[in-house]
Amino acid sequence: MASRNSNDDYAVKLDDLDWLQRARQPSASWGDTLRVPTTASPQPVSMRSSSPGFSDGAHGPTEDQNMDIVIPNHEKDRVNRRLRGIHVFMITLSGVLGAGLYIRSGTVLRIGGPGAVLIAFTVMGLLAWTVMQCIGELLALWPISGALVEFAAKFVDEDLGTAVGIAYWFTYSINFAALIVAAAGVLDYWDPGKAIQGTIMFFVVPLFLVLLNSFGVQIYGLTEVIGGSIKILGVLIVIACMIAINLGAGKGEHIGTANYKHGRMFPIDPDAVDNWASALFYAFSIAAFAYVGVDITAATALEARPDRRKSSRNKEADALKGPWPYISVRFVATWTSFLVWIIYFIAGFLMSLNVEWDNPNLPRLSWLGSPTEKDENFKTDSGFVISAAMSGIHGLADMFTAVIFITAVFSANTNLYVASRTLFGLTRRIQGDGWRFFAFFGKTNNYQVPVRAMLLSLVFMWVPFLYLAPHNSSDTTISSLLEVLSQMGSVCCIIVWTCECWAFIRFYNCMYRHRDELNASPQFARLRRFPNQGAEDLYPWRSHGQPVTMYLALFGCIFVLAVADGAALWHNWATPRFLSAYLSIVCFIPLWLGIKYYNNWGNVQWKLEDLSNFALVSRKLEELDEIHDLATARDSEVQEKGWGNLWGFM
């Protein structure tokens, strides 16, 4: 629900709407006291500023039992709701349509041949789609700050939610550094020298992106629309040129399907894997990196403008539906991963037609040697640039390189945005003397941009400078470290996906278990996923294929984490392979348990959130509503401008 003191996108004052006092309690203003019912069990003190604490009680809540909740004053540091549906779509598309297509696809082709390229991108695209069905339905209900954190916290475990937030922040923070490295690697084609790479790519470009993101989300949204359009245009140009190359453009002959007819569809790289099954599984792991970003809708939800809804059959339905930001989550969740899969499939198919799987210029995993050891070398890791260079068309390889470079830079910009918003949302949960340092990063400047969180998200910017080491090559420890860190980002993203699927499964089953109580409660009219026959259906959106989809999504994520990521270890043991596959998991579980111990010292309860008690469930649903209501900025708020606001420290 939008802030009651704000205006919506269509100049309608929300104060003038009928808010149905019987359906929802009025929101308190900043620093005021809100009266809410208590619950049956206490909550330990923890990083849960968004979750009101409860007093001890042996029985369930009664009408006479109430307690005071003081809304934190630091909630005045809020963000602006200025992103339209086109911004949300382009930010999500820009985040997922990145360098993974152009760079990782060549690695997949080298390890498992054309068959692995087509199957891996298709399977991972399907997995991304199923995951987004789960996340999207929850977002349609609660587009809130730190959405992925809150969903895991409310429906699985409070401390797991915090661990998910840290893992999600790490994913996009390390991916920002990895994409800067990828962009610098793309420049190798022109051999600019490490001095230029270090100055321009590792200092000037990150600084420029920070400055660009510091002047309000409106400017960032416009940048993403422009950047996303350029990326879409670029990939369409690349696809068209790959078709022309296949038909015989340039010095080459007509290729057609010769590589499929006379080559092997399912070969393996004997230096990497033992059989094609392990090659395919490991291709899943590599292709997963290309789909990191389909979940970015969750990071943009808080800053998205509410869509105008058509009138329902009665005013009560309008009042329940109208104020809630309905930001085309259905479209983004349903179609983004599908559109990206179409692009990946076509582009990967064309690359496998034009480049043989055993081409010596194709990239190999960092611990398997370097293509520079071969006689031929185009100084690129992209199969598309290799195809353009072999075609002999003047300037085509340079154009492809420019497209990939621009794609990597804009993707890095998106990753910086997501990392900063994730950290900003995470700090809203952090209170208490022991967490003052992290709460410091929950402040915004007068442009309502969390610049402090953005600066902390640059913590891994030391990683790209390893690229400048004098003896760095693809078979060195430094290169292996870069590979491990970049792979850890994608693995952490799959871990977050797993937790969100788990949260949705518990939410779905909870809604089904308490369907009678929800149908009998007017205040939960919009949460009736299983409405009674004849009742007006106010539920925002039911994702496709449930409940089968949610179980497929969970199984797929667990399979990638447990089996696919470690498939390369079936060939022989290598420390970089193990660290790439399992270091994120090894770190995540102790992180979760450590947070639980810290927050509940001496009283650790090894059980998940209780969703069997409707009194507790109803309180969780109300909390999620309040988080959205309290964390939304006033759209009409006038902001002072100035260079002093840029860094957010004034």
C-alpha positions as CSV (number, residue, x, y, z in Angstrom):
1,M,0.0,0.0,0.0
2,A,1.4,3.4,-0.8
3,S,2.1,5.8,2.0
4,R,-1.1,7.5,3.1
5,N,0.7,10.8,3.0
6,S,1.8,10.4,-0.6
7,N,0.3,11.0,-4.0
8,D,0.0,8.3,-6.6
9,D,1.1,8.6,-10.2
10,Y,-2.1,10.0,-11.6
11,A,-2.4,13.1,-9.3
12,V,-5.0,11.3,-7.1
13,K,-4.5,12.1,-3.5
14,L,-4.5,8.9,-1.5
15,D,-5.8,10.7,1.5
16,D,-9.1,11.2,-0.3
17,L,-9.6,7.5,-0.9
18,D,-11.9,5.3,1.3
19,W,-9.4,3.3,3.1
20,L,-11.9,0.9,4.7
21,Q,-10.9,1.3,8.3
22,R,-12.5,-2.0,9.1
23,A,-10.2,-3.7,6.6
24,R,-6.9,-2.1,7.6
25,Q,-5.6,-0.2,10.5
26,P,-4.5,3.3,9.7
27,S,-0.8,3.6,9.4
28,A,1.0,5.7,12.0
29,S,3.2,8.6,11.1
30,W,6.9,8.6,11.6
31,G,7.9,8.3,15.2
32,D,4.3,7.7,16.3
33,T,3.0,4.7,18.2
34,L,1.0,2.0,16.5
35,R,-1.4,-0.3,18.5
36,V,-1.3,-3.9,17.4
37,P,-2.4,-7.1,19.0
38,T,0.1,-9.4,20.6
39,T,0.8,-12.9,19.6
40,A,1.1,-16.1,21.4
41,S,4.8,-16.5,21.6
42,P,7.7,-14.1,22.3
43,Q,10.3,-13.1,19.7
44,P,13.9,-12.8,20.7
45,V,15.7,-9.5,20.1
46,S,17.3,-9.6,16.7
47,M,17.9,-7.8,13.5
48,R,14.2,-7.4,12.9
49,S,13.3,-3.7,12.8
50,S,10.6,-4.5,10.3
51,S,9.0,-7.1,12.5
52,P,7.4,-5.6,15.6
53,G,8.4,-7.4,18.8
54,F,5.8,-9.2,20.9
55,S,5.3,-9.5,24.6
56,D,5.3,-12.8,26.3
57,G,2.0,-14.6,26.6
58,A,0.9,-18.1,27.2
59,H,-2.2,-17.8,25.1
60,G,-3.3,-16.4,21.8
61,P,-4.1,-12.7,21.3
62,T,-7.3,-11.3,22.5
63,E,-9.2,-8.1,21.7
64,D,-8.0,-6.5,24.9
65,Q,-4.4,-7.4,24.5
66,N,-2.4,-4.7,22.8
67,M,1.1,-3.3,22.9
68,D,2.9,-0.2,21.6
69,I,5.2,-0.3,18.6
70,V,7.4,2.7,18.1
71,I,8.1,3.2,14.4
72,P,11.8,4.0,14.1
73,N,12.7,7.5,13.3
74,H,15.4,6.4,10.8
75,E,12.5,5.4,8.5
76,K,12.6,8.9,7.3
77,D,15.5,7.8,5.1
78,R,13.3,6.4,2.3
79,V,13.5,6.1,-1.5
80,N,11.4,7.6,-4.2
81,R,8.7,5.7,-6.2
82,R,9.6,7.0,-9.6
83,L,10.1,3.8,-11.7
84,R,7.3,3.0,-14.2
85,G,6.5,-0.4,-15.6
86,I,8.9,0.1,-18.6
87,H,11.7,1.0,-16.2
88,V,11.1,-2.2,-14.1
89,F,11.0,-4.3,-17.3
90,M,14.1,-2.7,-18.8
91,I,16.1,-2.9,-15.5
92,T,15.3,-6.6,-15.2
93,L,16.0,-7.3,-18.8
94,S,19.2,-5.3,-18.7
95,G,20.4,-7.2,-15.6
96,V,19.8,-10.6,-17.1
97,L,20.8,-9.8,-20.7
98,G,24.5,-9.4,-19.9
99,A,27.9,-10.6,-20.8
100,G,27.0,-14.2,-19.9
101,L,25.5,-14.8,-23.4
102,Y,28.5,-13.5,-25.3
103,I,31.3,-15.0,-23.1
104,R,30.0,-18.0,-21.3
105,S,28.3,-19.5,-24.3
106,G,31.7,-20.1,-25.9
107,T,32.8,-22.0,-22.8
108,V,29.7,-24.2,-22.9
109,L,30.3,-25.0,-26.6
110,R,33.9,-25.9,-25.9
111,I,33.0,-28.3,-23.1
112,G,29.9,-30.0,-24.4
113,G,29.4,-29.0,-28.0
114,P,26.3,-27.7,-29.8
115,G,24.0,-30.0,-27.9
116,A,25.1,-28.7,-24.5
117,V,24.6,-25.1,-25.7
118,L,21.0,-25.6,-26.7
119,I,20.0,-27.8,-23.8
120,A,21.8,-25.9,-21.1
121,F,20.3,-22.5,-22.0
122,T,16.9,-24.0,-22.4
123,V,16.9,-25.9,-19.1
124,M,18.3,-23.0,-17.1
125,G,15.8,-20.6,-18.8
126,L,12.9,-23.0,-17.7
127,L,14.4,-23.0,-14.2
128,A,14.5,-19.2,-14.1
129,W,10.9,-19.0,-15.3
130,T,9.6,-21.4,-12.6
131,V,11.5,-19.5,-9.9
132,M,10.1,-16.2,-11.1
133,Q,6.6,-17.6,-10.9
134,C,7.1,-18.1,-7.2
135,I,8.8,-14.8,-6.5
136,G,6.4,-12.9,-8.8
137,E,3.3,-14.0,-7.0
138,L,4.7,-12.9,-3.7
139,L,5.8,-9.6,-5.2
140,A,2.3,-9.0,-6.6
141,L,1.0,-9.1,-3.1
142,W,3.9,-7.3,-1.3
143,P,6.2,-5.1,-3.5
144,I,8.3,-4.1,-0.5
145,S,11.8,-3.1,0.5
146,G,14.0,-6.1,0.8
147,A,11.3,-8.3,-0.6
148,L,13.4,-11.4,-0.9
149,V,14.6,-11.0,2.7
150,E,11.1,-10.5,4.1
151,F,9.6,-13.5,2.2
152,A,12.2,-15.9,3.6
153,A,12.0,-14.3,7.0
154,K,8.2,-14.4,7.4
155,F,7.5,-17.8,5.9
156,V,10.6,-19.8,6.7
157,D,12.9,-18.4,9.3
158,E,13.7,-14.8,10.5
159,D,17.4,-15.4,10.6
160,L,17.4,-17.2,7.2
161,G,15.9,-14.0,5.8
162,T,18.9,-12.0,7.0
163,A,21.3,-14.6,5.6
164,V,19.4,-14.5,2.3
165,G,19.8,-10.7,2.2
166,I,23.6,-10.9,2.8
167,A,23.9,-13.6,0.1
168,Y,21.8,-11.6,-2.4
169,W,23.9,-8.5,-1.7
170,F,27.1,-10.5,-2.2
171,T,25.8,-11.9,-5.5
172,Y,25.4,-8.5,-7.1
173,S,28.3,-6.9,-5.4
174,I,30.7,-9.5,-6.6
175,N,29.0,-9.6,-10.0
176,F,29.6,-5.9,-10.3
177,A,33.3,-6.5,-9.9
178,A,33.2,-9.5,-12.2
179,L,31.5,-7.6,-15.0
180,I,34.1,-4.8,-14.7
181,V,36.7,-7.5,-15.2
182,A,34.7,-8.9,-18.1
183,A,34.5,-5.5,-19.7
184,A,38.3,-5.1,-19.3
185,G,38.8,-8.5,-20.8
186,V,36.7,-7.5,-23.8
187,L,39.1,-4.6,-24.4
188,D,41.9,-7.1,-24.8
189,Y,40.8,-7.5,-28.4
190,W,42.1,-4.0,-29.1
191,D,45.2,-4.5,-26.9
192,P,44.9,-1.1,-25.1
193,G,47.5,-1.9,-22.5
194,K,47.1,-2.6,-18.8
195,A,47.7,1.1,-17.9
196,I,44.6,2.2,-19.8
197,Q,42.6,-0.8,-18.6
198,G,43.5,-0.1,-15.0
199,T,42.8,3.7,-15.2
200,I,39.7,3.6,-17.3
201,M,38.0,0.3,-16.5
202,F,38.9,-0.1,-12.8
203,F,38.7,3.5,-11.7
204,V,37.0,5.9,-14.1
205,V,34.1,3.6,-15.1
206,P,33.1,2.5,-11.5
207,L,33.4,6.1,-10.3
208,F,31.2,7.3,-13.2
209,L,28.6,4.6,-12.4
210,V,28.5,5.7,-8.8
211,L,28.0,9.4,-9.8
212,L,25.3,8.4,-12.3
213,N,23.4,6.5,-9.7
214,S,23.6,9.2,-7.1
215,F,21.2,11.8,-8.7
216,G,17.9,10.1,-8.2
217,V,16.2,6.9,-9.4
218,Q,14.5,8.8,-12.2
219,I,17.9,9.4,-13.9
220,Y,18.9,5.8,-13.3
221,G,15.6,4.5,-14.7
222,L,16.1,6.6,-17.8
223,T,19.6,5.3,-18.1
224,E,18.4,1.7,-17.9
225,V,15.8,2.3,-20.6
226,I,18.5,3.7,-22.9
227,G,21.0,1.1,-22.0
228,G,18.5,-1.8,-22.2
229,S,17.4,-0.5,-25.6
230,I,21.0,-0.4,-26.8
231,K,21.6,-3.9,-25.5
232,I,18.5,-5.3,-27.2
233,L,19.4,-3.5,-30.5
234,G,23.0,-4.8,-30.1
235,V,21.9,-8.5,-29.7
236,L,19.6,-8.2,-32.6
237,I,22.4,-6.8,-34.8
238,V,24.7,-9.6,-33.6
239,I,22.1,-12.2,-34.5
240,A,21.5,-10.7,-37.9
241,C,25.2,-10.6,-38.6
242,M,25.6,-14.2,-37.5
243,I,22.9,-15.3,-39.9
244,A,24.7,-13.4,-42.7
245,I,28.0,-15.1,-41.8
246,N,26.3,-18.5,-41.9
247,L,25.0,-17.7,-45.3
248,G,28.4,-16.9,-46.7
249,A,28.9,-13.2,-46.1
250,G,32.6,-12.1,-46.1
251,K,35.5,-14.2,-47.1
252,G,34.0,-17.4,-45.8
253,E,31.8,-19.9,-47.6
254,H,28.3,-20.9,-46.9
255,I,28.3,-22.7,-43.6
256,G,24.7,-23.8,-43.1
257,T,24.5,-26.8,-40.8
258,A,27.8,-28.3,-41.8
259,N,29.1,-28.3,-38.3
260,Y,26.0,-30.3,-37.3
261,K,26.1,-32.7,-40.2
262,H,29.8,-33.4,-40.2
263,G,30.7,-32.5,-36.7
264,R,29.6,-34.0,-33.4
265,M,26.5,-32.7,-31.7
266,F,27.5,-34.1,-28.3
267,P,31.3,-34.1,-28.0
268,I,33.2,-33.6,-24.8
269,D,36.4,-31.8,-23.9
270,P,38.5,-34.7,-22.4
271,D,40.6,-32.3,-20.4
272,A,37.5,-31.1,-18.5
273,V,35.0,-33.9,-18.2
274,D,34.8,-37.7,-18.6
275,N,31.5,-38.1,-20.3
276,W,28.8,-36.0,-21.9
277,A,26.4,-36.3,-18.9
278,S,29.0,-34.5,-16.7
279,A,29.6,-32.0,-19.6
280,L,25.9,-31.2,-19.7
281,F,25.5,-30.9,-16.0
282,Y,28.5,-28.6,-15.8
283,A,27.1,-26.6,-18.7
284,F,24.0,-26.0,-16.5
285,S,26.3,-24.4,-13.9
286,I,28.0,-22.2,-16.5
287,A,24.7,-21.2,-18.1
288,A,23.2,-20.3,-14.7
289,F,25.5,-17.2,-14.7
290,A,23.7,-15.9,-17.8
291,Y,20.3,-16.0,-16.0
292,V,21.4,-14.2,-12.9
293,G,19.2,-11.1,-12.8
294,V,15.7,-12.4,-13.6
295,D,14.9,-11.7,-9.9
296,I,15.8,-8.0,-10.1
297,T,12.1,-7.2,-10.2
298,A,12.2,-7.7,-6.4
299,A,14.9,-5.0,-6.0
300,T,12.9,-2.5,-8.0
301,A,9.5,-3.1,-6.4
302,L,9.9,-0.5,-3.7
303,E,10.8,2.3,-6.2
304,A,8.1,1.4,-8.7
305,R,5.1,3.6,-9.2
306,P,1.7,2.1,-8.6
307,D,-0.2,1.3,-11.8
308,R,-3.7,2.6,-12.3
309,R,-6.3,-0.1,-11.9
310,K,-9.6,-0.3,-13.7
311,S,-12.7,-0.1,-11.5
312,S,-14.1,-3.3,-10.1
313,R,-17.7,-4.1,-9.5
314,N,-17.9,-2.2,-6.3
315,K,-16.1,0.5,-4.4
316,E,-15.0,-1.9,-1.7
317,A,-13.0,-3.8,-4.2
318,D,-11.5,-0.6,-5.6
319,A,-10.4,0.5,-2.2
320,L,-8.8,-2.8,-1.5
321,K,-7.1,-3.0,-4.9
322,G,-6.4,0.6,-5.8
323,P,-3.6,1.8,-3.6
324,W,-1.4,-1.3,-4.0
325,P,1.4,-0.9,-6.6
326,Y,0.6,-3.4,-9.3
327,I,3.8,-2.9,-11.3
328,S,3.2,-5.3,-14.1
329,V,4.8,-8.1,-12.0
330,R,2.8,-10.6,-14.0
331,F,4.4,-9.5,-17.2
332,V,8.0,-9.3,-15.9
333,A,7.8,-12.6,-14.0
334,T,6.2,-14.5,-16.9
335,W,7.8,-13.0,-19.9
336,T,11.3,-11.7,-19.0
337,S,12.9,-15.1,-18.6
338,F,11.1,-16.4,-21.6
339,L,12.2,-13.5,-23.8
340,V,15.8,-13.9,-22.6
341,W,15.7,-17.6,-23.3
342,I,14.5,-17.0,-26.9
343,I,17.5,-14.6,-27.3
344,Y,20.0,-17.0,-25.7
345,F,18.7,-20.0,-27.7
346,I,18.8,-18.3,-31.1
347,A,22.2,-16.6,-30.5
348,G,23.7,-19.8,-29.0
349,F,22.3,-21.8,-31.9
350,L,23.9,-19.5,-34.5
351,M,27.2,-19.5,-32.7
352,S,27.3,-23.3,-32.7
353,L,26.5,-23.2,-36.4
354,N,29.3,-20.8,-37.2
355,V,32.1,-22.0,-34.9
356,E,33.2,-25.6,-34.5
357,W,33.2,-26.9,-30.9
358,D,36.9,-27.7,-31.0
359,N,38.0,-24.3,-32.4
360,P,41.3,-23.6,-30.6
361,N,40.2,-20.0,-30.0
362,L,37.2,-20.9,-27.8
363,P,37.7,-20.1,-24.1
364,R,38.4,-22.9,-21.7
365,L,38.0,-22.9,-17.9
366,S,40.8,-21.0,-16.3
367,W,42.5,-24.0,-14.7
368,L,42.5,-25.9,-18.0
369,G,45.0,-23.7,-19.9
370,S,44.7,-20.7,-22.1
371,P,43.8,-20.3,-25.8
372,T,46.9,-18.0,-26.0
373,E,48.9,-21.2,-26.0
374,K,47.5,-22.1,-29.4
375,D,48.8,-21.0,-32.8
376,E,45.7,-18.9,-33.5
377,N,44.4,-16.3,-31.2
378,F,41.9,-13.4,-31.6
379,K,42.4,-12.2,-28.0
380,T,38.8,-12.7,-27.1
381,D,36.7,-15.1,-25.1
382,S,33.6,-14.6,-27.1
383,G,32.5,-17.2,-29.7
384,F,30.7,-14.4,-31.5
385,V,33.8,-12.2,-31.9
386,I,35.7,-15.3,-33.1
387,S,33.0,-16.0,-35.7
388,A,33.1,-12.4,-36.9
389,A,36.9,-12.4,-37.1
390,M,37.0,-15.7,-39.1
391,S,34.4,-14.2,-41.5
392,G,36.9,-11.6,-42.7
393,I,34.3,-8.9,-42.8
394,H,36.2,-5.7,-42.1
395,G,35.2,-4.1,-38.8
396,L,32.6,-6.7,-37.8
397,A,34.7,-8.2,-35.0
398,D,35.3,-4.7,-33.7
399,M,31.6,-3.9,-33.7
400,F,30.8,-7.1,-31.9
401,T,33.5,-6.3,-29.3
402,A,32.0,-2.8,-28.8
403,V,28.5,-4.4,-28.3
404,I,29.8,-6.8,-25.7
405,F,31.7,-4.0,-23.9
406,I,28.6,-1.7,-23.7
407,T,26.6,-4.7,-22.6
408,A,29.0,-5.5,-19.8
409,V,29.2,-1.9,-18.6
410,F,25.4,-1.4,-18.5
411,S,25.0,-4.8,-16.7
412,A,27.6,-3.7,-14.2
413,N,25.5,-0.5,-13.6
414,T,22.4,-2.7,-13.0
415,N,24.3,-4.9,-10.6
416,L,25.5,-1.9,-8.6
417,Y,21.9,-0.7,-8.3
418,V,20.6,-4.0,-7.1
419,A,23.4,-4.5,-4.6
420,S,22.9,-1.0,-3.1
421,R,19.1,-1.5,-2.8
422,T,19.5,-4.9,-1.3
423,L,21.9,-3.6,1.3
424,F,19.6,-0.6,2.0
425,G,16.6,-2.9,2.5
426,L,18.7,-5.2,4.7
427,T,19.7,-2.4,7.0
428,R,16.0,-1.6,7.7
429,R,15.9,-4.9,9.6
430,I,19.0,-4.0,11.7
431,Q,18.6,-2.3,15.0
432,G,20.2,-2.4,18.4
433,D,23.6,-1.2,19.7
434,G,25.4,-4.2,18.2
435,W,24.3,-3.3,14.7
436,R,24.8,0.5,14.6
437,F,27.6,0.2,12.0
438,F,25.3,-1.4,9.5
439,A,22.4,0.9,10.3
440,F,24.7,3.7,9.1
441,F,24.3,2.4,5.6
442,G,20.5,2.7,5.7
443,K,20.6,6.4,5.1
444,T,19.8,8.2,1.9
445,N,20.9,11.5,0.5
446,N,18.5,14.3,-0.4
447,Y,17.9,12.7,-3.8
448,Q,16.7,9.7,-1.8
449,V,19.4,7.5,-3.1
450,P,21.1,5.1,-0.7
451,V,24.6,6.3,-1.6
452,R,26.2,4.9,1.5
453,A,25.0,1.4,0.7
454,M,26.2,1.9,-2.9
455,L,29.7,2.8,-1.7
456,L,29.8,-0.3,0.6
457,S,28.7,-2.4,-2.4
458,L,32.1,-1.4,-4.0
459,V,33.9,-3.5,-1.4
460,F,35.0,-6.0,-4.0
461,M,36.5,-3.5,-6.4
462,W,39.9,-4.7,-5.3
463,V,39.2,-7.8,-7.4
464,P,39.6,-6.3,-10.8
465,F,43.0,-4.9,-10.0
466,L,44.3,-8.5,-9.7
467,Y,43.8,-8.5,-13.5
468,L,46.7,-6.1,-13.8
469,A,49.2,-8.5,-12.2
470,P,52.3,-8.7,-14.4
471,H,52.3,-12.5,-14.7
472,N,48.5,-13.0,-14.9
473,S,47.3,-15.6,-17.4
474,S,44.5,-18.1,-17.5
475,D,46.4,-20.8,-15.8
476,T,47.6,-18.7,-12.8
477,T,46.3,-18.5,-9.2
478,I,45.1,-15.0,-9.9
479,S,43.0,-16.1,-12.8
480,S,41.6,-19.0,-10.8
481,L,40.7,-16.6,-8.0
482,L,38.8,-14.4,-10.5
483,E,37.0,-17.5,-11.8
484,V,36.1,-18.7,-8.3
485,L,34.8,-15.3,-7.2
486,S,32.6,-14.8,-10.3
487,Q,31.2,-18.3,-10.0
488,M,30.5,-17.7,-6.3
489,G,28.2,-14.9,-7.3
490,S,26.0,-17.1,-9.5
491,V,26.0,-19.9,-6.9
492,C,24.8,-17.5,-4.2
493,C,22.0,-16.4,-6.5
494,I,20.9,-20.0,-6.9
495,I,21.0,-20.3,-3.1
496,V,18.7,-17.3,-2.9
497,W,16.4,-18.8,-5.5
498,T,16.2,-22.0,-3.5
499,C,15.2,-20.1,-0.3
500,E,12.6,-18.1,-2.1
501,C,11.0,-21.3,-3.6
502,W,11.0,-22.8,-0.1
503,A,9.3,-19.6,1.2
504,F,6.7,-19.7,-1.5
505,I,5.9,-23.4,-0.9
506,R,5.3,-22.7,2.8
507,F,3.3,-19.6,1.9
508,Y,1.2,-21.6,-0.6
509,N,0.5,-24.4,1.9
510,C,-0.2,-21.9,4.6
511,M,-2.8,-20.1,2.4
512,Y,-4.4,-23.4,1.7
513,R,-4.5,-24.6,5.3
514,H,-6.1,-21.3,6.5
515,R,-8.3,-20.7,3.5
516,D,-11.5,-20.8,5.7
517,E,-10.1,-18.3,8.2
518,L,-9.0,-16.0,5.4
519,N,-12.3,-16.2,3.6
520,A,-14.0,-15.2,6.9
521,S,-11.7,-12.2,7.5
522,P,-12.6,-9.0,5.6
523,Q,-9.2,-7.5,6.2
524,F,-7.6,-10.3,4.2
525,A,-9.9,-10.1,1.2
526,R,-7.0,-9.5,-1.2
527,L,-5.1,-12.5,0.3
528,R,-7.7,-15.1,-0.5
529,R,-5.8,-17.3,-2.8
530,F,-8.5,-20.0,-2.5
531,P,-11.7,-17.9,-2.3
532,N,-15.1,-19.4,-1.6
533,Q,-17.3,-20.1,-4.6
534,G,-19.2,-17.0,-5.6
535,A,-17.0,-14.6,-3.7
536,E,-15.3,-11.8,-5.6
537,D,-11.8,-12.7,-6.4
538,L,-9.4,-9.9,-5.3
539,Y,-6.2,-11.9,-5.3
540,P,-3.7,-9.9,-7.5
541,W,-2.2,-12.7,-9.5
542,R,-1.9,-16.5,-9.4
543,S,1.3,-17.7,-10.9
544,H,1.2,-20.4,-13.6
545,G,1.2,-24.2,-13.0
546,Q,1.0,-24.2,-9.2
547,P,1.6,-26.2,-7.2
548,V,3.7,-28.2,-9.6
549,T,5.8,-25.2,-10.7
550,M,7.0,-24.4,-7.2
551,Y,8.3,-28.0,-6.6
552,L,10.0,-28.1,-9.9
553,A,11.7,-24.8,-9.1
554,L,12.9,-26.0,-5.8
555,F,14.1,-29.4,-7.2
556,G,15.9,-27.6,-10.1
557,C,17.8,-25.2,-7.8
558,I,18.9,-28.0,-5.4
559,F,20.0,-30.1,-8.4
560,V,22.1,-27.2,-9.8
561,L,23.7,-26.6,-6.4
562,A,24.3,-30.2,-5.4
563,V,25.0,-31.9,-8.7
564,A,25.6,-29.6,-11.6
565,D,28.0,-27.2,-9.9
566,G,30.2,-30.1,-8.9
567,A,30.1,-32.1,-12.2
568,A,33.6,-31.0,-13.1
569,L,35.0,-32.7,-10.0
570,W,33.9,-36.1,-11.5
571,H,36.9,-35.8,-13.9
572,N,39.5,-35.2,-11.3
573,W,40.0,-33.1,-8.2
574,A,41.0,-29.5,-8.5
575,T,40.8,-27.0,-5.7
576,P,39.4,-24.1,-7.9
577,R,36.7,-26.4,-9.2
578,F,35.6,-27.3,-5.6
579,L,35.7,-23.7,-4.4
580,S,33.7,-22.5,-7.4
581,A,31.0,-25.1,-6.8
582,Y,30.7,-25.3,-3.0
583,L,32.4,-22.4,-1.3
584,S,29.2,-20.3,-1.3
585,I,27.2,-23.2,0.2
586,V,29.9,-23.8,2.8
587,C,29.8,-20.2,3.8
588,F,26.0,-19.7,3.6
589,I,25.0,-22.4,6.1
590,P,27.4,-21.2,8.9
591,L,26.3,-17.7,8.2
592,W,22.7,-18.6,8.8
593,L,23.5,-20.6,11.9
594,G,25.8,-17.8,13.2
595,I,23.2,-15.2,12.8
596,K,20.7,-17.4,14.7
597,Y,23.2,-17.9,17.5
598,Y,24.0,-14.2,17.7
599,N,20.4,-13.1,17.8
600,N,19.1,-15.8,20.1
601,W,22.1,-16.4,22.3
602,G,21.2,-19.0,25.0
603,N,17.8,-19.5,23.6
604,V,18.2,-20.9,20.1
605,Q,15.1,-22.7,18.8
606,W,15.8,-25.1,16.0
607,K,12.5,-24.8,14.3
608,L,11.0,-22.9,11.4
609,E,8.3,-20.1,11.6
610,D,5.0,-21.5,13.0
611,L,2.5,-21.2,10.1
612,S,0.0,-23.5,11.7
613,N,-1.4,-20.9,14.1
614,F,-3.6,-18.5,12.2
615,A,-3.2,-15.8,14.9
616,L,0.6,-15.8,14.2
617,V,0.0,-16.0,10.4
618,S,-2.4,-13.1,10.4
619,R,0.2,-11.0,12.3
620,K,2.8,-11.8,9.7
621,L,0.5,-10.8,6.9
622,E,-0.2,-7.5,8.7
623,E,3.5,-6.9,9.2
624,L,4.2,-7.3,5.5
625,D,1.4,-4.8,4.8
626,E,2.9,-2.4,7.3
627,I,6.4,-2.7,5.9
628,H,5.2,-1.6,2.5
629,D,3.0,1.2,4.0
630,L,5.8,2.6,6.2
631,A,8.7,2.3,3.9
632,T,7.3,4.1,0.9
633,A,8.4,7.7,0.3
634,R,6.1,10.6,-0.3
635,D,6.0,11.2,-4.1
636,S,5.2,14.8,-3.6
637,E,8.1,15.4,-1.3
638,V,10.3,18.3,-2.5
639,Q,14.0,17.5,-2.3
640,E,16.8,19.9,-2.0
641,K,19.5,19.6,-4.6
642,G,23.2,20.1,-4.3
643,W,26.5,18.5,-4.7
644,G,26.7,18.0,-1.0
645,N,23.9,15.5,-1.2
646,L,25.9,13.4,-3.7
647,W,27.8,11.4,-1.1
648,G,25.0,11.2,1.4
649,F,27.3,12.2,4.3
650,M,26.1,15.8,4.8
